[in-house]
Amino acid sequence: MVLQTFSIRPLLVSLILVYSPYFVSCAFIKDYSSSRFLLDAFFVFGTIFVFYFVLRERFREQDRVVSELIELELQIENRDSEISERSREEANLKTLSCQFSPQIIRQIKDNRLSLDSGTHVREICYIFVDIVGSTQRTNTLPPRDLQEVTNMFMEDTIKTLLYYDLTIDKFKGDAVSAFANDPVEYKNYIERTCLAAITLRNKISLKKADYKKLWRQDFCITIGIASGPCEIGFFGHQDFFKTYSAKGEAPLLAEEMSNLAQPDQIIIDSDVFDACKDMNFLFSFNGKTSIPSFKDYVAYTYELIDFDEENQLPELEEAKCPSCNESSLYLVFEHGIGLLQCRSCLQVIMDLEQIDQRKTG
């Protein structure tokens, strides 16, 4: 839309062309006095100025209306653009929620993390969980039973890892890996990982009959845990697929620890042992071994047996947030007390002892 502008020059030219013949003819009239000429000139130029001010105000009003229309159109365009952008963001978040851990989605929603964010180095604790004999059972089990038992294992594993606020990293075959201390940092991130490993093993043990019915033999897992600095961030191509992952020695070492473990055994490296040896965990020295993935590297490995009776955590059924009905709750520690917090509204629910009393009361 183009704004019309008012200029006095065309008006003056038009009036001069109209009135000039009249003034020229008046000059040849003998009885035409100068006073009459001035009077006529006054009315002529008065008419010019009246027309000028009337037309100027009219054009000003037109300009004001046009400006308001343009501003309104811009507001509508901006609003439509904002609505479209929000719709795209919501659609992207729904897509991303199926791809990334809830911690990553929360960071993206809070504008603390972006798919365009670069990588960074941080100390993490990495856990690798694998199923014993899965390759052999894959070739012998009926597909329906195999799918059902795999889904049950994935559900138990992921819920347990998320409960301790670990970030899900990769799915390697039927193995699941995750890490603690990113994107949310915790002082007790190594302790969290160890608690998650023990809780997961105990949960599967409690459901041994259900697993055995589908697996047609004892269902066992191996768990490896390692810690160290890793490069963390979004890896992959912007136009195709991205994953929030950790790269470094800790993921490789955790997988090697899992390969060294016997069925239902949790093997940790010396760094994890040094960080947790003064806590309420039970350990045993597993041995000194060379790691094939690391040239000339000899690892001192330990078995994480259990946490002692004083540190025993109650078995929890799935609880929902009373505010938003979100069931994805995770464990936080404040002043040594375990609390549940909702991922959606971030409300702290209650401590673990109260939940245990409610269950057994």
DRENDO-1510 file (C-alpha; in Angstrom, 1 decimal, always signed):
<recs>
REC; n; res; u; v; w
REC; 1; MET; +0.0; +0.0; +0.0 .
REC; 2; VAL; +1.4; +3.4; -1.1 .
REC; 3; LEU; +0.7; +6.6; +0.9 .
REC; 4; GLN; -0.6; +9.6; -1.0 .
REC; 5; THR; +1.3; +12.8; -0.4 .
REC; 6; PHE; -0.1; +16.3; -0.9 .
REC; 7; SER; +1.9; +19.1; -2.7 .
REC; 8; ILE; +0.7; +22.7; -3.3 .
REC; 9; ARG; +2.7; +23.1; -6.6 .
REC; 10; PRO; +0.1; +21.3; -8.9 .
REC; 11; LEU; -2.7; +23.3; -7.2 .
REC; 12; LEU; -0.9; +26.7; -7.8 .
REC; 13; VAL; -0.2; +25.8; -11.4 .
REC; 14; SER; -3.8; +24.8; -12.1 .
REC; 15; LEU; -5.2; +28.0; -10.5 .
REC; 16; ILE; -2.7; +30.2; -12.4 .
REC; 17; LEU; -3.7; +28.6; -15.7 .
REC; 18; VAL; -7.4; +29.1; -14.9 .
REC; 19; TYR; -7.2; +32.7; -13.7 .
REC; 20; SER; -4.4; +34.1; -15.9 .
REC; 21; PRO; -6.7; +34.8; -18.9 .
REC; 22; TYR; -9.0; +36.7; -16.6 .
REC; 23; PHE; -6.3; +39.0; -15.2 .
REC; 24; VAL; -4.8; +39.6; -18.7 .
REC; 25; SER; -8.2; +40.6; -20.1 .
REC; 26; CYS; -8.8; +43.0; -17.1 .
REC; 27; ALA; -5.7; +44.9; -18.0 .
REC; 28; PHE; -7.3; +46.0; -21.3 .
REC; 29; ILE; -10.5; +47.2; -19.7 .
REC; 30; LYS; -10.3; +51.0; -19.3 .
REC; 31; ASP; -12.7; +51.4; -16.4 .
REC; 32; TYR; -11.1; +48.5; -14.4 .
REC; 33; SER; -9.7; +50.2; -11.3 .
REC; 34; SER; -6.7; +49.0; -9.3 .
REC; 35; SER; -8.8; +48.7; -6.2 .
REC; 36; ARG; -11.1; +46.3; -7.9 .
REC; 37; PHE; -8.1; +44.4; -9.2 .
REC; 38; LEU; -6.7; +44.0; -5.7 .
REC; 39; LEU; -10.2; +42.9; -4.4 .
REC; 40; ASP; -10.4; +40.3; -7.1 .
REC; 41; ALA; -6.9; +39.1; -6.4 .
REC; 42; PHE; -7.7; +38.8; -2.7 .
REC; 43; PHE; -10.6; +36.6; -3.4 .
REC; 44; VAL; -8.7; +34.5; -5.9 .
REC; 45; PHE; -5.7; +33.9; -3.6 .
REC; 46; GLY; -8.1; +33.4; -0.7 .
REC; 47; THR; -9.8; +30.7; -2.7 .
REC; 48; ILE; -6.4; +29.2; -3.4 .
REC; 49; PHE; -5.4; +29.0; +0.3 .
REC; 50; VAL; -8.9; +27.7; +1.4 .
REC; 51; PHE; -8.6; +24.9; -1.2 .
REC; 52; TYR; -5.0; +24.3; +0.0 .
REC; 53; PHE; -5.9; +23.9; +3.7 .
REC; 54; VAL; -9.0; +21.8; +3.0 .
REC; 55; LEU; -7.1; +19.5; +0.7 .
REC; 56; ARG; -4.2; +19.3; +3.0 .
REC; 57; GLU; -6.4; +18.2; +5.9 .
REC; 58; ARG; -8.1; +15.7; +3.7 .
REC; 59; PHE; -4.8; +14.2; +2.6 .
REC; 60; ARG; -3.6; +14.1; +6.2 .
REC; 61; GLU; -6.7; +12.1; +7.2 .
REC; 62; GLN; -6.2; +9.8; +4.3 .
REC; 63; ASP; -2.5; +9.3; +5.3 .
REC; 64; ARG; -3.5; +8.6; +8.9 .
REC; 65; VAL; -6.1; +6.0; +7.9 .
REC; 66; VAL; -3.7; +4.4; +5.5 .
REC; 67; SER; -0.9; +4.3; +8.2 .
REC; 68; GLU; -3.3; +2.7; +10.6 .
REC; 69; LEU; -4.3; +0.1; +8.0 .
REC; 70; ILE; -0.6; -0.7; +7.3 .
REC; 71; GLU; +0.2; -1.0; +11.0 .
REC; 72; LEU; -2.8; -3.3; +11.4 .
REC; 73; GLU; -1.7; -5.5; +8.5 .
REC; 74; LEU; +1.8; -5.7; +10.1 .
REC; 75; GLN; +0.4; -6.7; +13.4 .
REC; 76; ILE; -1.7; -9.4; +11.8 .
REC; 77; GLU; +1.3; -10.7; +9.9 .
REC; 78; ASN; +3.4; -10.7; +13.1 .
REC; 79; ARG; +0.7; -12.4; +15.0 .
REC; 80; ASP; +0.2; -15.1; +12.3 .
REC; 81; SER; +4.0; -15.5; +12.1 .
REC; 82; GLU; +4.2; -15.9; +15.9 .
REC; 83; ILE; +1.3; -18.4; +15.9 .
REC; 84; SER; +3.0; -20.4; +13.1 .
REC; 85; GLU; +6.3; -20.3; +15.0 .
REC; 86; ARG; +4.7; -21.5; +18.2 .
REC; 87; SER; +2.9; -24.2; +16.3 .
REC; 88; ARG; +6.2; -25.3; +14.7 .
REC; 89; GLU; +7.9; -25.2; +18.1 .
REC; 90; GLU; +5.2; -27.3; +19.7 .
REC; 91; ALA; +5.3; -29.8; +16.8 .
REC; 92; ASN; +9.1; -29.9; +17.1 .
REC; 93; LEU; +8.9; -30.5; +20.9 .
REC; 94; LYS; +6.4; -33.3; +20.4 .
REC; 95; THR; +8.8; -34.9; +17.8 .
REC; 96; LEU; +11.8; -34.3; +20.0 .
REC; 97; SER; +10.1; -35.8; +23.1 .
REC; 98; CYS; +10.1; -39.2; +21.3 .
REC; 99; GLN; +13.8; -38.8; +20.5 .
REC; 100; PHE; +15.4; -37.2; +23.6 .
REC; 101; SER; +15.3; -37.8; +27.3 .
REC; 102; PRO; +12.9; -35.6; +29.3 .
REC; 103; GLN; +15.8; -33.7; +30.8 .
REC; 104; ILE; +16.7; -32.5; +27.3 .
REC; 105; ILE; +13.2; -31.5; +26.4 .
REC; 106; ARG; +12.9; -29.5; +29.7 .
REC; 107; GLN; +16.2; -27.6; +28.9 .
REC; 108; ILE; +14.9; -26.8; +25.3 .
REC; 109; LYS; +11.5; -25.6; +26.7 .
REC; 110; ASP; +13.3; -23.4; +29.2 .
REC; 111; ASN; +15.6; -22.0; +26.4 .
REC; 112; ARG; +18.7; -23.3; +28.2 .
REC; 113; LEU; +19.5; -25.7; +25.4 .
REC; 114; SER; +19.1; -25.6; +21.6 .
REC; 115; LEU; +19.6; -28.0; +18.8 .
REC; 116; ASP; +22.2; -25.6; +17.5 .
REC; 117; SER; +24.1; -25.6; +20.8 .
REC; 118; GLY; +27.7; -26.7; +20.5 .
REC; 119; THR; +29.4; -29.5; +22.5 .
REC; 120; HIS; +31.0; -29.1; +25.9 .
REC; 121; VAL; +33.2; -31.2; +28.2 .
REC; 122; ARG; +31.9; -32.3; +31.5 .
REC; 123; GLU; +32.6; -35.0; +34.1 .
REC; 124; ILE; +29.9; -37.7; +33.9 .
REC; 125; CYS; +29.1; -41.2; +35.2 .
REC; 126; TYR; +28.2; -43.6; +32.4 .
REC; 127; ILE; +26.1; -46.8; +32.7 .
REC; 128; PHE; +25.8; -49.6; +30.2 .
REC; 129; VAL; +23.0; -52.2; +30.7 .
REC; 130; ASP; +23.0; -55.4; +28.5 .
REC; 131; ILE; +20.9; -58.6; +28.3 .
REC; 132; VAL; +22.9; -61.9; +28.8 .
REC; 133; GLY; +22.6; -64.2; +25.8 .
REC; 134; SER; +20.3; -62.0; +23.8 .
REC; 135; THR; +21.7; -63.0; +20.5 .
REC; 136; GLN; +21.1; -66.7; +21.0 .
REC; 137; ARG; +17.5; -66.1; +22.4 .
REC; 138; THR; +16.7; -63.9; +19.4 .
REC; 139; ASN; +17.2; -66.8; +17.1 .
REC; 140; THR; +15.1; -69.2; +19.2 .
REC; 141; LEU; +12.3; -67.3; +20.8 .
REC; 142; PRO; +8.9; -66.6; +19.0 .
REC; 143; PRO; +8.9; -63.0; +17.7 .
REC; 144; ARG; +5.9; -62.1; +19.8 .
REC; 145; ASP; +7.5; -63.3; +23.1 .
REC; 146; LEU; +10.8; -61.7; +22.1 .
REC; 147; GLN; +9.1; -58.4; +21.5 .
REC; 148; GLU; +7.2; -58.5; +24.7 .
REC; 149; VAL; +10.1; -59.4; +26.9 .
REC; 150; THR; +12.3; -56.7; +25.2 .
REC; 151; ASN; +9.6; -54.1; +25.7 .
REC; 152; MET; +9.3; -55.1; +29.4 .
REC; 153; PHE; +13.1; -54.8; +29.8 .
REC; 154; MET; +13.2; -51.4; +28.1 .
REC; 155; GLU; +10.3; -50.1; +30.2 .
REC; 156; ASP; +11.9; -51.2; +33.5 .
REC; 157; THR; +15.3; -49.9; +32.5 .
REC; 158; ILE; +14.3; -46.5; +31.2 .
REC; 159; LYS; +11.9; -45.8; +34.0 .
REC; 160; THR; +14.6; -46.6; +36.6 .
REC; 161; LEU; +17.3; -44.5; +34.9 .
REC; 162; LEU; +14.9; -41.6; +34.5 .
REC; 163; TYR; +13.8; -42.0; +38.1 .
REC; 164; TYR; +17.4; -41.2; +39.2 .
REC; 165; ASP; +17.5; -38.4; +36.5 .
REC; 166; LEU; +20.0; -40.1; +34.2 .
REC; 167; THR; +20.0; -39.0; +30.6 .
REC; 168; ILE; +19.2; -41.8; +28.1 .
REC; 169; ASP; +22.0; -41.9; +25.6 .
REC; 170; LYS; +22.0; -44.9; +23.1 .
REC; 171; PHE; +20.2; -48.1; +22.3 .
REC; 172; LYS; +22.8; -50.6; +21.0 .
REC; 173; GLY; +20.9; -53.7; +20.0 .
REC; 174; ASP; +19.0; -54.5; +23.2 .
REC; 175; ALA; +21.5; -52.7; +25.4 .
REC; 176; VAL; +20.7; -49.4; +27.0 .
REC; 177; SER; +23.2; -46.7; +28.0 .
REC; 178; ALA; +22.8; -43.5; +30.0 .
REC; 179; PHE; +24.8; -40.9; +31.9 .
REC; 180; ALA; +24.4; -38.7; +34.9 .
REC; 181; ASN; +25.5; -35.0; +35.5 .
REC; 182; ASP; +24.3; -33.5; +32.2 .
REC; 183; PRO; +22.3; -31.5; +31.2 .
REC; 184; VAL; +21.4; -31.3; +34.9 .
REC; 185; GLU; +24.4; -31.2; +37.2 .
REC; 186; TYR; +24.4; -33.1; +40.6 .
REC; 187; LYS; +27.1; -33.3; +43.2 .
REC; 188; ASN; +26.1; -37.0; +43.8 .
REC; 189; TYR; +25.9; -38.0; +40.2 .
REC; 190; ILE; +28.1; -41.1; +40.7 .
REC; 191; GLU; +26.0; -42.2; +43.6 .
REC; 192; ARG; +22.9; -41.7; +41.5 .
REC; 193; THR; +24.3; -44.0; +38.8 .
REC; 194; CYS; +25.2; -46.7; +41.3 .
REC; 195; LEU; +21.7; -46.5; +42.9 .
REC; 196; ALA; +20.1; -46.8; +39.5 .
REC; 197; ALA; +22.1; -49.9; +38.7 .
REC; 198; ILE; +21.2; -51.6; +42.0 .
REC; 199; THR; +17.6; -50.6; +41.8 .
REC; 200; LEU; +17.3; -51.9; +38.2 .
REC; 201; ARG; +18.8; -55.2; +39.0 .
REC; 202; ASN; +16.5; -55.6; +42.0 .
REC; 203; LYS; +13.4; -54.6; +40.0 .
REC; 204; ILE; +14.2; -57.3; +37.3 .
REC; 205; SER; +14.9; -59.8; +40.1 .
REC; 206; LEU; +11.5; -59.2; +41.6 .
REC; 207; LYS; +9.8; -59.8; +38.2 .
REC; 208; LYS; +11.9; -62.9; +37.6 .
REC; 209; ALA; +8.9; -65.1; +37.0 .
REC; 210; ASP; +7.4; -62.8; +34.5 .
REC; 211; TYR; +10.6; -62.5; +32.6 .
REC; 212; LYS; +11.3; -66.3; +32.7 .
REC; 213; LYS; +7.9; -67.1; +31.3 .
REC; 214; LEU; +8.7; -65.1; +28.1 .
REC; 215; TRP; +12.4; -65.7; +28.0 .
REC; 216; ARG; +12.0; -69.5; +28.6 .
REC; 217; GLN; +15.0; -69.4; +30.9 .
REC; 218; ASP; +16.5; -67.2; +33.6 .
REC; 219; PHE; +16.6; -63.6; +32.4 .
REC; 220; CYS; +19.8; -61.9; +33.5 .
REC; 221; ILE; +21.6; -58.6; +32.8 .
REC; 222; THR; +25.1; -57.2; +33.1 .
REC; 223; ILE; +25.8; -53.7; +34.1 .
REC; 224; GLY; +29.0; -51.7; +33.6 .
REC; 225; ILE; +29.7; -48.2; +35.1 .
REC; 226; ALA; +32.6; -45.8; +34.5 .
REC; 227; SER; +33.2; -42.1; +35.0 .
REC; 228; GLY; +35.3; -39.5; +33.5 .
REC; 229; PRO; +35.3; -36.3; +31.3 .
REC; 230; CYS; +33.3; -36.6; +28.0 .
REC; 231; GLU; +32.3; -34.4; +25.2 .
REC; 232; ILE; +28.6; -33.9; +25.4 .
REC; 233; GLY; +26.1; -32.2; +23.1 .
REC; 234; PHE; +24.0; -32.6; +20.0 .
REC; 235; PHE; +25.7; -34.8; +17.4 .
REC; 236; GLY; +24.5; -35.3; +13.8 .
REC; 237; HIS; +23.4; -33.3; +10.8 .
REC; 238; GLN; +20.9; -30.4; +11.2 .
REC; 239; ASP; +18.8; -31.5; +8.2 .
REC; 240; PHE; +18.6; -35.2; +9.1 .
REC; 241; PHE; +19.0; -36.6; +12.6 .
REC; 242; LYS; +20.5; -35.4; +15.8 .
REC; 243; THR; +21.2; -37.1; +19.1 .
REC; 244; TYR; +22.2; -35.7; +22.5 .
REC; 245; SER; +25.1; -38.0; +23.3 .
REC; 246; ALA; +28.4; -38.3; +25.2 .
REC; 247; LYS; +31.7; -39.2; +23.5 .
REC; 248; GLY; +34.8; -40.2; +25.3 .
REC; 249; GLU; +36.5; -43.0; +27.3 .
REC; 250; ALA; +33.8; -43.4; +29.9 .
REC; 251; PRO; +31.1; -44.8; +27.5 .
REC; 252; LEU; +33.7; -47.3; +26.0 .
REC; 253; LEU; +34.9; -48.3; +29.4 .
REC; 254; ALA; +31.4; -48.8; +30.8 .
REC; 255; GLU; +30.6; -51.2; +27.9 .
REC; 256; GLU; +33.9; -53.0; +28.6 .
REC; 257; MET; +32.9; -53.3; +32.3 .
REC; 258; SER; +29.6; -54.8; +31.3 .
REC; 259; ASN; +31.4; -57.3; +29.1 .
REC; 260; LEU; +33.5; -58.4; +32.1 .
REC; 261; ALA; +30.5; -58.8; +34.3 .
REC; 262; GLN; +28.9; -62.2; +35.1 .
REC; 263; PRO; +25.1; -62.5; +34.9 .
REC; 264; ASP; +23.3; -60.0; +37.3 .
REC; 265; GLN; +26.7; -58.5; +38.2 .
REC; 266; ILE; +27.5; -54.8; +38.3 .
REC; 267; ILE; +31.2; -54.0; +37.5 .
REC; 268; ILE; +32.6; -50.5; +38.1 .
REC; 269; ASP; +36.0; -49.0; +37.4 .
REC; 270; SER; +38.4; -47.6; +40.0 .
REC; 271; ASP; +37.2; -44.0; +39.6 .
REC; 272; VAL; +33.7; -44.9; +40.5 .
REC; 273; PHE; +34.9; -47.0; +43.4 .
REC; 274; ASP; +37.1; -44.2; +44.7 .
REC; 275; ALA; +34.1; -41.8; +44.6 .
REC; 276; CYS; +31.7; -44.2; +46.4 .
REC; 277; LYS; +33.9; -46.2; +48.7 .
REC; 278; ASP; +33.1; -44.1; +51.8 .
REC; 279; MET; +29.3; -44.2; +51.0 .
REC; 280; ASN; +26.9; -46.9; +52.2 .
REC; 281; PHE; +27.7; -49.3; +49.4 .
REC; 282; LEU; +29.0; -52.9; +49.5 .
REC; 283; PHE; +31.9; -53.6; +47.1 .
REC; 284; SER; +34.3; -56.4; +46.4 .
REC; 285; PHE; +37.6; -56.3; +44.4 .
REC; 286; ASN; +36.9; -58.0; +41.0 .
REC; 287; GLY; +40.5; -58.1; +39.7 .
REC; 288; LYS; +43.0; -56.4; +37.5 .
REC; 289; THR; +42.4; -56.8; +33.8 .
REC; 290; SER; +43.5; -55.3; +30.5 .
REC; 291; ILE; +40.9; -53.6; +28.4 .
REC; 292; PRO; +41.0; -54.5; +24.6 .
REC; 293; SER; +39.6; -51.2; +23.5 .
REC; 294; PHE; +42.4; -49.3; +25.4 .
REC; 295; LYS; +45.9; -50.0; +24.4 .
REC; 296; ASP; +48.3; -50.9; +27.3 .
REC; 297; TYR; +45.5; -50.0; +29.8 .
REC; 298; VAL; +45.1; -52.1; +32.8 .
REC; 299; ALA; +41.9; -51.5; +34.8 .
REC; 300; TYR; +41.3; -52.3; +38.5 .
REC; 301; THR; +37.7; -53.4; +38.6 .
REC; 302; TYR; +35.2; -53.8; +41.4 .
REC; 303; GLU; +31.9; -55.4; +41.9 .
REC; 304; LEU; +29.1; -53.2; +43.2 .
REC; 305; ILE; +27.2; -55.7; +45.3 .
REC; 306; ASP; +24.4; -53.7; +47.0 .
REC; 307; PHE; +23.7; -50.8; +49.3 .
REC; 308; ASP; +23.6; -51.6; +53.0 .
REC; 309; GLU; +20.5; -51.8; +55.2 .
REC; 310; GLU; +20.8; -48.2; +56.4 .
REC; 311; ASN; +20.8; -46.9; +52.8 .
REC; 312; GLN; +18.1; -49.3; +51.6 .
REC; 313; LEU; +15.5; -47.4; +49.4 .
REC; 314; PRO; +11.9; -48.6; +49.5 .
REC; 315; GLU; +10.4; -50.2; +46.4 .
REC; 316; LEU; +8.1; -47.6; +44.8 .
REC; 317; GLU; +5.1; -48.1; +42.7 .
REC; 318; GLU; +4.5; -45.6; +39.9 .
REC; 319; ALA; +3.3; -42.3; +41.4 .
REC; 320; LYS; +1.7; -39.4; +39.7 .
REC; 321; CYS; +2.1; -35.7; +40.3 .
REC; 322; PRO; -1.0; -34.4; +42.1 .
REC; 323; SER; -0.8; -31.1; +40.2 .
REC; 324; CYS; -0.4; -32.1; +36.6 .
REC; 325; ASN; -1.0; -35.9; +36.7 .
REC; 326; GLU; +2.4; -36.4; +35.2 .
REC; 327; SER; +3.9; -39.8; +36.1 .
REC; 328; SER; +7.5; -39.1; +35.1 .
REC; 329; LEU; +8.8; -38.3; +38.5 .
REC; 330; TYR; +12.5; -38.4; +39.4 .
REC; 331; LEU; +14.6; -38.5; +42.6 .
REC; 332; VAL; +16.2; -35.5; +44.1 .
REC; 333; PHE; +18.2; -35.1; +47.3 .
REC; 334; GLU; +17.9; -32.2; +49.6 .
REC; 335; HIS; +19.8; -32.1; +52.9 .
REC; 336; GLY; +20.3; -35.9; +52.7 .
REC; 337; ILE; +16.5; -36.5; +52.2 .
REC; 338; GLY; +15.2; -38.2; +49.1 .
REC; 339; LEU; +12.4; -36.3; +47.4 .
REC; 340; LEU; +10.3; -36.9; +44.3 .
REC; 341; GLN; +10.0; -34.1; +41.8 .
REC; 342; CYS; +7.7; -33.7; +38.7 .
REC; 343; ARG; +9.4; -33.2; +35.4 .
REC; 344; SER; +6.6; -31.1; +34.0 .
REC; 345; CYS; +5.7; -28.7; +36.8 .
REC; 346; LEU; +8.9; -29.2; +38.9 .
REC; 347; GLN; +6.8; -29.6; +42.0 .
REC; 348; VAL; +8.4; -31.5; +44.9 .
REC; 349; ILE; +6.0; -34.2; +45.9 .
REC; 350; MET; +7.1; -35.9; +49.2 .
REC; 351; ASP; +10.0; -37.8; +50.7 .
REC; 352; LEU; +10.5; -41.5; +50.1 .
REC; 353; GLU; +9.8; -42.6; +53.7 .
REC; 354; GLN; +6.3; -41.0; +53.5 .
REC; 355; ILE; +5.6; -42.9; +50.3 .
REC; 356; ASP; +6.7; -46.1; +51.8 .
REC; 357; GLN; +4.5; -45.5; +54.9 .
REC; 358; ARG; +1.5; -44.8; +52.6 .
REC; 359; LYS; +2.1; -48.0; +50.8 .
REC; 360; THR; +2.4; -50.2; +53.9 .
REC; 361; GLY; +0.0; -48.3; +56.1 .
</recs>
